[in-house]
Amino acid sequence: MTNISDSKHHNDIDHDNGSRKRVKYSDKNRPEIDEETIQKAWSHYQSYLDSAEEAAESGNAADVDELHEVVAVLEQVEQIGNDVDTTENLASFCAELVPLHLSTVRDMLPILLSQVYLQLGDDVISREFNGEDEEGEDEDADTPENLFSKSLKFFPRNASALSMLANYRKTNLTAEPNEICEMFEIAGKHAREIRDIAASLLADENEDEDDKEGDKFKEWVELLLLDGISGAEFMEEEDEEDGSEKEESVGEKICSIEHQERYEKEMNEREEAKADEISTSGVESTSCFMAAFLHSILKRHDKALKHLAKFDISHRIHPNVWLAADNLCLDKYTAKDKSCELRDGAYFEPRAFQGSESSPLLPTRLYDRLCETFSPNAAFWRESDYQNRGYYSFFEDVTEERKKHPRHLLDDVILNHLLPRAQLSVPSSKIVGYEFWAHTRALKANLGHQLHFDTDEAMLASEQEVTHPIVSSVLYLTGNDNKNKTTAGPTIIFNQTPDSKEVAQNAWISMARDKRFMVFPGNCLHGVLPCTGNPGTRDHPKDRLTLMVGFWTRRVPEKMLDRHLYGPCGKIPEPSEEHTWVVGIQEGYGNAKESECNTTNSQTEYIQPKAELLPQISPAWEDISKEVGEEKFRKLDIPSSLDHKFFVKSA
């Protein structure tokens, strides 16, 4: 069995002075535990993995009691490991090399416990997310912070635990962005290292075919190191028969010393290529991508480039766009009130209406009701299963009757206050329907929203035809009520449509200010950048709350084969106990109280806010293909959950 400490491939670099260090666990830390206890602990862990696999298919929870059983069985191992003070810089602690030697399952026991605490921490986060906290639990002992720290106590190079702890701290604002970024960087490095160590150990051939201990060790290596910590896996063999035939044909050529040497050289090359049969590390991908993300947010674009070089990309949103997204830098990097040449079917320049006390965008009563309807804890999100459901929206007709007698709050707000402003940009177009949807994003966890086009997804799926609303719009409800500081991420619109043959040369920035209504061509590429600088503060609890409205010149549902509840362009549900949010938006509307709630006739009491062209930035994209093309390693896969299209293969 290969000892990692004897392998030239697994020496590592000391973070302080760059010197090479051998890695092995010292004998004094090896727990004296009998084989029966080890097997019992492993059996419980395997039972947990089996339950987790079943849970992924059924939607039920994995059996975490099995994890607690592992901890109980291996209580002796609890005495080893490093003391971790999570109030200090944990990134620096994890960057220090810990002696490592792996040749038997006994050497893997600290790693097993590390993974157990990692999965316990992940379970707590899942239960918190789903609102399943149990009363009476020991809050200090069961916080994700403490569980992830325990995981790192047993194995400081647990890249998965360090990455998850970094994300947890980012979400809960318990560490500075610089430290979080450093944690992701170290996690990415460790993930690659652990993946390579596991690949080397698994490539070792057992001299004894009946070596059960060796087979068991490899099982631990694959499940704990390869799959658990690095997030890598064996790739499926595409054509096993062709491989064996090729090997046989090579064997047939062995008819001389020259052929023999050639054959042996080829076999050695194949052995060295075994590591390529293993996928890249998913944890490395996530960690490096997050590091690039955070460096970009923190305006350290050269450092971001070093991480982006590990992915197969050619363009990124230009650094000046990120700089302009900071409210303090807006004037320096943008041109205001300056028209640009519209391209490829974009039919007007984006603009915004900013409400104020003297010229409010909406009557206060309507604005307050919207904020209440879509507040983060409102019934709307819970009853529509917002957290777990894909994209959904609602489509309503535009008629003169409904303008005069709105059926609900959204009718009133959109038909009588937003539509007239949207119509100003396309005066010759007849708008016959509106589609609306909403988003809530915690400021402290805001990573933005991916770049996309607003489309009729049903027609795209059924007829492969790309269609768009004539006007897309955003009504910013909450997320920034401080005139001197922008906390919510700004909307960015590119002068680029699906018909564009080249990347956009310019983009527009719309700051997420409360009571602001922004309109732009419905066929333009757009998205939301992450919060700039410090992503939110504890004394600013409001979410980034937005109401999106697409104004259409055709009735989209007419061509839909199947219109689902809580699907694209769906119907507003009937008011009921299951849809109390609908009861709320209909309250006060209808024949009985229409005169009380209809605000159409009172609009003349307000001074209407004027539209202002959005500031623009040029260039919008940066070609980084030359800078990232020299990366020697196999390219990492961009994590799908983080792929906001800010860094792309071709813009």
C-alpha positions in Angstrom: 0.0 0.0 0.0 1.4 3.4 -0.9 2.3 5.8 1.9 1.5 9.3 0.8 4.5 10.6 2.7 6.8 8.5 0.4 5.2 9.8 -2.8 6.8 12.7 -4.7 3.4 13.6 -6.1 1.9 14.5 -2.8 4.4 16.7 -1.1 2.9 20.1 -0.5 4.1 23.7 -0.3 4.2 25.5 3.1 2.2 28.7 3.0 4.7 30.6 5.0 8.0 30.0 3.2 7.3 27.8 0.1 9.4 25.0 1.4 8.5 21.3 0.7 7.0 19.3 3.6 6.4 15.6 3.9 3.0 14.7 5.2 2.0 12.0 7.6 0.1 11.6 10.8 2.2 11.1 13.9 1.9 7.7 15.6 0.9 9.3 18.9 -2.4 10.4 17.3 -3.4 7.0 16.1 -6.3 5.7 18.1 -6.1 2.2 19.5 -9.5 0.8 18.4 -10.2 -2.8 17.6 -11.4 -4.1 14.2 -14.9 -4.8 15.4 -15.4 -1.2 16.6 -14.1 0.1 13.3 -16.4 -2.2 11.3 -19.4 -1.2 13.4 -18.7 2.5 12.8 -18.3 1.9 9.1 -21.5 0.0 8.9 -23.4 2.9 10.5 -21.8 5.3 8.0 -22.7 3.1 5.1 -26.3 2.9 6.3 -26.4 6.7 6.4 -25.1 6.9 2.8 -27.7 4.4 1.7 -30.4 6.4 3.4 -29.1 9.6 1.8 -29.2 8.0 -1.7 -32.8 6.8 -1.1 -33.7 10.3 0.3 -32.4 11.9 -2.9 -34.9 9.8 -4.9 -37.9 10.0 -2.6 -37.5 13.5 -1.2 -37.4 12.2 2.4 -34.7 13.0 4.9 -31.6 10.9 5.3 -31.2 8.9 8.6 -28.8 11.2 10.5 -29.2 9.0 13.6 -26.7 6.7 11.9 -24.2 9.6 12.0 -24.7 10.0 15.7 -24.1 6.3 16.1 -20.7 6.7 14.4 -19.8 9.4 16.8 -20.8 7.3 19.8 -18.9 4.3 18.5 -15.7 6.3 17.9 -15.8 8.3 21.1 -12.1 7.4 21.7 -11.1 9.1 18.5 -12.7 12.3 19.9 -9.6 12.7 21.9 -7.4 13.3 18.9 -7.4 16.2 16.5 -6.5 19.9 16.6 -8.1 22.5 18.8 -10.0 24.9 16.5 -10.8 28.4 17.8 -13.4 29.6 15.3 -13.1 33.1 16.6 -9.7 33.3 15.0 -8.7 33.2 11.4 -9.8 29.6 10.5 -8.5 30.0 6.9 -4.9 30.4 8.2 -5.3 27.4 10.5 -6.5 25.2 7.6 -3.7 26.5 5.3 -1.1 25.0 7.7 0.0 21.5 6.6 -1.0 18.7 8.9 1.2 15.5 8.8 -0.7 12.9 6.8 -0.1 9.2 6.3 -2.7 6.9 4.8 -2.2 3.2 4.4 -4.9 1.5 6.5 -8.5 2.2 7.6 -7.2 3.1 11.0 -5.5 6.1 9.5 -8.8 7.1 8.0 -10.7 7.3 11.3 -10.2 11.0 11.8 -11.3 11.6 8.2 -14.4 9.5 8.8 -15.3 11.6 11.8 -14.6 14.8 9.9 -17.1 13.7 7.2 -19.7 12.8 9.9 -19.6 16.2 11.4 -19.7 17.8 8.0 -22.9 15.9 7.2 -24.4 16.8 10.5 -23.8 20.4 9.9 -25.3 20.2 6.4 -28.4 18.5 7.9 -28.8 21.4 10.4 -28.7 23.9 7.5 -31.3 21.9 5.6 -33.6 21.7 8.5 -33.2 25.5 9.2 -33.9 26.2 5.5 -37.1 24.1 5.6 -38.2 25.5 8.9 -37.8 22.1 10.7 -35.8 23.2 13.8 -36.7 21.1 16.8 -37.4 22.8 20.1 -35.2 21.9 23.0 -32.0 21.3 21.0 -28.7 22.5 22.3 -28.2 25.5 20.1 -24.6 26.0 20.9 -23.6 22.4 20.2 -25.7 22.0 17.0 -24.9 25.1 15.1 -23.5 24.6 11.6 -20.5 26.8 12.6 -19.6 24.4 15.5 -20.2 21.2 13.5 -18.1 22.4 10.5 -15.4 23.5 12.9 -15.4 20.0 14.5 -15.1 18.5 11.1 -12.0 20.6 10.4 -10.6 19.7 13.9 -10.3 16.1 12.7 -9.1 16.8 9.2 -8.1 20.4 8.5 -7.8 19.6 4.8 -11.5 18.7 4.5 -12.1 21.0 1.6 -15.8 20.3 1.6 -16.2 21.4 5.2 -14.1 24.5 4.7 -16.0 25.5 1.6 -19.4 25.0 3.3 -18.3 26.9 6.4 -17.1 29.8 4.2 -20.5 29.8 2.5 -22.3 29.7 5.9 -20.3 32.6 7.2 -20.9 34.6 4.0 -24.7 34.0 4.3 -24.8 34.9 8.0 -22.3 37.8 7.8 -20.1 36.3 10.6 -16.8 36.9 8.8 -15.2 39.6 6.6 -15.4 39.1 2.8 -11.6 38.9 2.6 -11.5 36.0 5.0 -14.3 34.2 3.3 -12.6 34.6 0.0 -9.4 33.2 1.5 -11.3 30.2 2.9 -12.6 29.4 -0.6 -9.2 29.7 -2.1 -7.7 27.3 0.4 -10.6 24.9 0.0 -10.1 24.8 -3.7 -6.4 24.0 -3.3 -7.1 21.2 -0.8 -9.8 19.8 -2.9 -7.4 19.3 -5.8 -4.8 17.8 -3.5 -7.2 15.3 -1.9 -8.6 14.3 -5.3 -5.0 13.6 -6.5 -4.1 11.7 -3.4 -7.2 9.6 -3.7 -6.6 8.9 -7.3 -3.0 7.7 -6.5 -4.2 5.4 -3.7 -6.9 3.9 -5.8 -4.5 3.4 -8.8 -2.3 1.1 -6.6 -2.6 -2.5 -7.7 -2.9 -5.0 -4.8 -0.2 -7.6 -5.1 -2.4 -10.1 -3.3 -5.7 -10.6 -5.1 -7.3 -11.8 -1.8 -6.1 -8.7 0.1 -9.5 -7.9 1.7 -7.9 -5.2 4.0 -6.6 -3.4 0.9 -10.0 -3.5 -0.8 -11.6 -2.2 2.3 -9.1 0.6 2.5 -9.8 1.6 -1.1 -13.5 1.6 -0.3 -12.8 4.1 2.5 -10.6 6.2 0.2 -13.2 6.4 -2.6 -16.2 7.2 -0.3 -14.4 9.6 2.1 -11.7 11.3 0.1 -12.6 11.0 -3.5 -16.4 11.4 -3.3 -16.9 13.0 0.1 -14.2 15.6 0.4 -13.2 16.4 -3.2 -16.5 15.7 -4.9 -15.0 13.7 -7.7 -16.0 10.4 -9.1 -15.0 7.7 -11.5 -16.1 8.5 -15.0 -18.0 5.8 -17.0 -15.9 3.9 -19.5 -17.1 4.7 -23.0 -15.9 1.7 -24.9 -14.4 -1.0 -22.7 -14.2 -3.6 -25.6 -12.2 -1.3 -27.8 -9.7 -0.7 -25.0 -9.1 -4.4 -24.5 -8.8 -5.0 -28.2 -6.3 -2.2 -28.5 -4.3 -3.7 -25.6 -4.3 -7.1 -27.3 -3.2 -5.6 -30.7 -0.3 -3.9 -28.9 0.6 -7.2 -27.3 0.7 -8.9 -30.7 3.4 -6.5 -31.8 5.8 -7.7 -29.1 8.1 -9.6 -31.4 11.4 -7.9 -30.6 13.2 -6.0 -27.8 12.3 -2.8 -29.6 8.6 -3.7 -29.6 8.8 -4.8 -26.0 10.2 -1.5 -24.9 7.6 0.3 -26.9 4.9 -1.8 -25.3 6.2 -1.2 -21.7 6.4 2.5 -22.4 2.8 2.6 -23.5 1.6 0.6 -20.5 3.4 3.0 -18.2 1.7 6.0 -19.9 -1.6 4.3 -19.5 -0.9 3.7 -15.8 -0.1 7.4 -15.4 -3.3 8.3 -17.2 -5.4 6.4 -14.7 -6.0 9.6 -12.8 -7.8 11.0 -15.8 -10.4 8.3 -15.4 -11.6 10.4 -12.4 -13.6 13.5 -12.9 -12.4 16.9 -11.7 -13.2 17.9 -8.2 -16.7 19.4 -7.7 -15.6 21.0 -4.4 -12.6 22.6 -6.2 -14.9 23.9 -8.9 -17.3 25.5 -6.4 -14.6 26.9 -4.2 -12.5 28.4 -7.1 -15.6 29.8 -8.8 -16.7 31.4 -5.5 -13.3 32.9 -5.0 -13.4 34.4 -8.5 -16.9 35.7 -7.7 -15.8 37.4 -4.5 -12.6 38.8 -6.0 -14.7 40.4 -8.7 -17.1 41.8 -6.1 -14.2 43.2 -4.1 -12.7 44.7 -7.3 -9.7 42.4 -7.3 -10.0 41.4 -11.0 -6.4 40.3 -11.5 -6.8 37.8 -8.6 -10.2 36.7 -10.0 -8.5 35.9 -13.3 -6.2 33.4 -11.7 -9.2 31.3 -10.6 -11.1 31.8 -13.9 -8.2 30.4 -15.7 -9.2 27.0 -14.3 -12.4 27.0 -16.3 -13.2 26.8 -20.0 -14.3 30.4 -20.5 -13.3 33.2 -22.9 -15.2 36.3 -21.7 -16.2 37.9 -18.4 -18.2 41.0 -17.6 -15.8 43.9 -17.9 -14.2 45.1 -14.6 -15.5 48.6 -15.3 -19.1 47.2 -15.1 -18.4 45.8 -11.6 -16.8 49.1 -10.6 -19.8 51.1 -12.0 -22.1 48.8 -10.0 -20.7 50.4 -6.9 -22.9 53.5 -6.3 -19.8 55.5 -5.1 -18.1 54.8 -8.5 -21.1 55.2 -10.7 -20.2 58.7 -12.1 -16.6 57.7 -12.8 -17.3 54.7 -15.0 -20.6 55.6 -16.7 -22.0 58.1 -19.2 -25.3 59.6 -18.2 -28.0 61.0 -20.5 -25.9 60.0 -23.5 -27.7 58.0 -26.3 -26.0 55.1 -27.9 -26.7 53.1 -31.1 -29.3 50.4 -30.4 -28.5 47.0 -31.9 -30.2 44.0 -33.3 -33.8 44.8 -32.6 -33.4 46.7 -29.3 -36.1 49.4 -29.8 -35.5 52.0 -27.0 -33.0 52.9 -24.4 -33.6 51.7 -20.8 -34.9 54.3 -18.5 -36.1 54.7 -14.9 -38.8 56.6 -13.0 -37.7 57.4 -9.4 -40.4 58.1 -6.9 -39.9 60.7 -4.1 -42.0 62.3 -1.4 -43.0 65.2 -3.7 -43.6 62.9 -6.8 -44.3 59.4 -5.6 -44.2 56.5 -8.0 -47.2 55.0 -6.3 -49.7 56.2 -3.7 -48.3 55.2 -0.3 -51.1 52.9 0.5 -50.5 50.8 -2.7 -46.8 50.7 -2.1 -47.2 49.6 1.5 -49.7 46.8 0.4 -47.3 45.6 -2.2 -44.4 45.4 0.3 -46.7 43.5 2.7 -47.9 41.1 0.0 -44.4 40.2 -1.0 -42.5 40.6 2.3 -40.0 37.8 2.9 -42.3 36.1 5.4 -45.5 36.6 3.5 -47.8 33.8 2.6 -47.1 34.3 -1.2 -43.7 32.6 -1.0 -44.8 29.8 1.2 -48.0 28.9 -0.6 -46.3 29.1 -4.0 -43.4 27.0 -2.8 -41.0 29.6 -4.1 -37.8 28.1 -2.6 -38.3 24.7 -4.3 -40.2 25.6 -7.5 -38.8 26.6 -10.8 -39.7 29.8 -12.6 -43.4 30.8 -12.5 -45.4 33.9 -13.4 -49.0 35.1 -13.8 -50.6 36.5 -17.0 -53.5 39.0 -17.0 -55.3 40.8 -19.8 -55.2 44.5 -20.3 -58.6 46.0 -20.9 -60.2 49.4 -20.4 -62.8 47.8 -18.0 -60.1 46.4 -15.8 -58.3 49.8 -15.7 -61.5 51.4 -14.4 -62.5 48.5 -12.2 -59.3 46.6 -11.1 -59.9 43.1 -9.8 -57.0 43.0 -7.4 -54.0 44.9 -6.1 -51.7 44.0 -9.0 -54.3 45.1 -11.5 -54.5 48.5 -9.8 -50.8 49.0 -9.5 -49.8 47.7 -12.9 -52.6 49.0 -15.1 -53.0 52.4 -13.6 -49.5 53.3 -12.6 -46.8 51.1 -14.3 -48.4 50.5 -17.7 -48.8 54.3 -18.6 -45.0 54.7 -18.0 -44.1 51.6 -19.9 -46.3 52.7 -22.8 -44.3 55.9 -23.2 -41.3 53.9 -24.5 -43.4 52.2 -27.2 -46.2 54.6 -28.0 -47.2 52.9 -31.2 -47.5 49.4 -29.8 -50.8 48.1 -28.4 -50.2 46.3 -25.1 -52.9 43.6 -24.5 -51.5 41.7 -21.5 -49.1 41.8 -18.7 -47.1 39.0 -17.0 -45.8 39.5 -13.5 -43.6 37.6 -11.1 -41.6 38.6 -8.0 -38.2 37.8 -6.4 -37.0 38.1 -2.8 -33.2 37.9 -2.1 -31.6 38.3 1.3 -29.1 41.1 0.9 -26.5 39.3 3.0 -26.6 36.2 0.7 -27.1 38.0 -2.6 -25.1 36.5 -5.4 -27.1 38.2 -8.1 -29.3 36.7 -10.8 -28.0 35.0 -14.0 -28.0 36.8 -17.3 -31.0 35.8 -19.4 -33.6 36.9 -21.9 -37.3 37.3 -21.0 -39.1 34.8 -23.3 -42.4 32.9 -23.8 -41.0 29.6 -22.6 -44.0 27.6 -23.7 -43.7 28.7 -27.3 -40.0 28.2 -27.1 -40.5 24.6 -26.0 -43.4 23.8 -28.4 -42.5 25.7 -31.6 -38.8 26.6 -31.0 -39.7 30.2 -31.6 -38.1 32.9 -29.4 -40.5 35.7 -28.5 -40.3 38.5 -25.9 -42.5 41.0 -24.2 -42.4 44.4 -25.9 -41.3 46.0 -22.6 -39.7 44.4 -19.6 -39.6 46.2 -16.3 -38.6 46.1 -12.6 -40.3 47.8 -9.7 -37.8 48.0 -6.8 -39.7 47.7 -3.6 -37.1 47.2 -0.8 -33.4 46.6 -0.6 -32.1 50.2 -0.4 -33.6 53.1 1.4 -30.3 54.9 2.1 -29.6 57.6 -0.4 -25.8 57.4 0.1 -25.2 53.7 -0.1 -26.4 51.0 -2.4 -26.7 47.6 -0.7 -28.9 45.5 -3.1 -27.3 44.4 -6.4 -28.0 46.6 -9.4 -29.7 45.4 -12.6 -27.5 45.3 -15.7 -28.9 45.4 -19.2 -26.7 44.6 -22.3 -27.2 46.2 -25.7 -27.4 42.6 -26.9 -30.3 40.5 -28.2 -30.7 36.9 -29.4 -30.1 38.1 -32.9 -26.7 39.7 -32.0 -23.7 38.2 -33.8 -21.2 40.0 -31.7 -20.9 40.7 -28.0 -22.4 43.9 -26.6 -20.2 46.9 -26.6 -22.1 48.7 -23.9 -24.4 48.0 -21.0 -26.8 50.0 -18.8 -26.8 50.0 -15.0 -30.0 50.4 -12.9 -29.4 50.9 -9.2 -31.8 49.0 -6.9 -33.4 52.0 -5.2 -36.6 51.7 -3.3 -39.7 53.0 -5.2 -38.0 53.0 -8.5 -39.6 51.7 -11.8 -37.2 50.7 -14.6 -38.2 49.7 -18.1 -36.0 48.2 -20.9 -36.6 46.4 -24.2 -37.9 42.9 -23.6 -35.4 41.3 -26.0 -32.3 42.6 -24.2 -29.9 40.4 -22.2 -30.1 41.3 -18.6 -29.4 40.1 -15.0 -28.5 41.2 -11.5 -25.0 41.7 -10.2 -24.1 40.7 -6.7 -24.0 43.2 -3.9 -20.9 45.3 -4.1 -18.4 45.7 -1.3 -19.9 44.5 2.0 -23.0 42.5 0.9 -25.5 43.9 3.4 -25.3 44.7 7.1 -27.1 43.4 10.2 -28.7 46.7 10.8 -30.3 46.7 7.3 -32.6 43.7 7.4 -34.7 44.3 4.3 -34.4 41.9 1.5 -33.9 42.9 -2.1 -37.6 42.7 -3.1 -38.6 43.3 -6.7 -41.7 43.0 -8.8 -41.1 42.2 -12.5 -43.6 43.0 -15.2 -43.5 42.0 -18.8 -45.8 43.9 -21.1 -47.0 41.9 -24.2 -48.5 42.8 -27.5 -50.2 39.3 -27.7 -52.1 37.2 -25.3 -49.5 34.6 -24.4 -51.8 31.9 -23.0 -53.7 31.6 -26.3 -50.8 29.5 -27.8 -50.1 27.6 -24.6 -50.9 23.9 -24.9 -51.0 23.4 -21.2 -51.3 26.2 -18.7 -50.1 25.1 -15.2 -50.8 26.6 -11.9 -47.6 28.2 -10.7 -46.0 27.7 -14.1 -45.0 30.3 -16.8 -47.8 32.7 -17.5 -50.2 30.8 -15.2 -53.5 31.9 -13.9 -53.8 33.6 -10.5 -55.3 30.9 -8.2 -58.8 31.2 -6.8 -58.8 32.7 -3.3 -58.9 29.9 -0.7 -57.2 28.6 2.5 -54.4 27.2 0.3 -54.0 30.6 -1.5 -54.5 33.2 1.2 -52.2 35.6 -0.6 -54.9 35.8 -3.3 -57.4 36.7 -0.7 -55.1 39.4 0.4 -54.6 41.1 -3.0 -58.4 40.9 -3.7 -59.3 42.5 -0.4 -61.1 45.8 -1.0 -61.5 45.3 -4.7 -64.7 44.3 -6.6 -68.0 45.9 -7.1 -68.7 46.5 -3.4 -65.6 48.6 -2.7 -64.2 49.5 -6.0 -64.7 53.2 -5.5 -62.8 53.0 -2.2 -59.8 51.2 -3.6 -59.6 52.2 -7.2 -56.9 55.0 -7.3 -57.2 55.8 -11.0 -59.1 59.1 -10.5 -56.6 60.2 -7.8 -53.5 60.1 -10.0 -53.8 63.8 -10.9 -53.1 64.7 -7.3 -49.5 63.7 -7.8 -46.6 65.2 -9.7 -45.5 62.4 -12.0 -41.8 61.4 -11.8 -39.9 62.0 -15.0 -38.0 59.2 -16.8 -34.2 59.3 -16.8 -32.0 57.4 -19.2 -29.9 54.9 -17.4 -26.1 55.4 -17.2 -24.2 53.3 -19.6 -20.8 51.6 -19.5 -18.5 50.6 -22.3 -17.0 48.1 -22.9 -19.4 45.6 -21.5 -17.4 42.4 -21.9 -13.7 41.6 -21.6 -12.1 39.0 -23.8 -9.8 36.9 -21.5 -9.2 34.0 -23.8 -5.5 34.7 -24.0 -5.0 35.2 -20.3 -6.8 31.9 -19.4 -5.6 29.8 -22.3 -2.3 28.7 -20.8 -3.8 26.7 -17.8 -2.0 23.3 -17.9 -4.5 21.4 -15.8 -7.7 19.9 -17.1 -10.4 22.6 -17.0 -12.9 22.5 -14.2 -16.7 22.4 -14.8 -18.6 25.6 -13.9 -20.9 24.8 -11.0 -24.5 24.9 -12.4 -25.9 26.4 -9.3 -23.5 29.3 -9.5 -23.4 29.8 -13.2 -24.8 33.3 -13.6 -23.3 33.7 -17.0 -21.0 36.5 -15.7 -18.0 34.4 -16.9 -18.8 32.5 -20.2 -17.3 30.5 -23.0 -18.5 32.9 -25.6 -20.4 36.1 -24.8 
